[in-house]
Amino acid sequence: MVTERSLEVLRVIVQDYVASREPVGSKSIVERHGFDVSAATIRNDMAALEEEELIAAPHTSSGRVPTDKGYRLFVDRMSELRPLSSAQRQAIEVFLGQSVDVDDVLARTVRLLAQLTHQVALVQYPSVSRARVRHIEFVPLAPRRVLCVLIADSGVVEQGVAEPDGDLGEDALAEVRAQVNAQSAGLRLADAAVVLRRLPSTLPAERWTAQARETVASLCQVIVEQIEATRQERLIMAGAANLVRTENDFTGSVTPVLEAIEEQVELLKLFGEMARELDREQYGVSVRIGRENAVSPFSEASVVASGYAGSGIDAARLGVLGPTRMDYSNNMAAVRAVARYLSRLLGE
C-alpha cells in the first residue's frame, strides 16, 4: 500500500531526478529533504513505490528513478503550479506585445516558450475559418508583376506575387481592386474564395478583353491560394537544440523524434487527441507522458499542451515536447501563461 509519506517520497524522487539526472537513493532523501524517519524507513517506502511500478532501478545501484506511471501520478497530484516569476511574466508581455501580425506573434511565441522551458516549443497555426476579409490590396511591383495582399479581421496578413501574362495598367488595376473589395470585404474567407473564383467571368466583355480577364483571374487566384493556405493544419517549432542537449535521456538516438517533429503529421494528430482532454484538465493544460503517446517516436517523450484562440480564429494548441525527465510544474505554468496571453493578444 502506498502511504502519504510514500507519495511524498515519490515527489522528491521526481524533483531530484529531474534536477540531477542521477538515480535517487534513500540516504540522499533523508539528508536533503528532512524526513523525520530513518533511511531504512525511506527504503521501505521506496520498495512500496517500486512494487506499484512508480519507480524503478535503472541498474544495480541503490538509487531509483521515476517511471512513466510515477511521473503521471506526480503530475496528477500537483496541488498547484509553481508560478512564473515576475521577470518571466514581464518577458511574455514585452516580447509578444511587440508583434506586428499573427505570423510574427506565433514566431515569437515558439521562441519564447523554448527559452522559458528549455524544451522544443510547438505552436499550431490557427485555422481562420471564422475570419472575414478586411481588405485586399494589389500593388504593382513591375510590368507583369503584382504583389497581392490579403488582410483578415483576425490580424492574418498573407502576401503572394502574381505574374500575369498581361499588364492591366494603373487605372484598370485600381478598378479591379475596387471590384474585389466591394464583393469580398466582410465575407468569411471561404465565401470570399468562391466570389473571387467567379469574379473574372463576371467582368463585362465590352470593357474587358479576354486577356485582361485572364490577368484578373491570375490576381484572384493568388488571393484564393492564400485563403486556402490559412486553412491547412501546420505547426511552427523552435528549440530543437534543447532536445539534442537531452539526447542521453533517450534510448539510442534522438533523431527519430526530431524527424517526427519535422514531419508534423503525428504531432498534429497528438495535439488533436489532447484537445479533447483540455476541457477537463485541472489547469487547462494537458500532459502526455512517455508510453501514453501511442506514436513510437514519442514513447520516451512528454508533451505539455494548452489551447488558445482569438478573434476570427478557431481554437488551436501550443505546447512543449521534451524527455519524460522534465520540470513539469514549470513547463505547465509556462505553457498555460503563454497560451492565456496569446489568446488575449489575438482577441484584441
Secondary structure, 3 states (H helix, E strand, C coil): CCCHHHHHHHHHHHHHHHHHCCCECHHHHHHHHCCCCCHHHHHHHHHHHHHCCCEECCCCCCCEEECHHHHHHHHHCCCCCCCCCHHHHHHHHHHHHCCCCHHHHHHHHHHHHHHHHCCEEEEECCCCCCCEEEEEEEEEEECCEEEEEEEECCCCEEEEEECCCCCCCHHHHHHHHHHHHHHHCCCEHHHHHHHHHHHHHHCCCCCCCHHHHHHHHHHHHHHHHHHHHHCCCCEEEECHHHHHHCHHHCCCCCHHHHHHHHHCHHHHHHHHHHHHHHCCCCCCEEEEEHHHCCCHHHCCEEEEEEEEEECCEEEEEEEEEEECCCCHHHHHHHHHHHHHHHHHHHHC
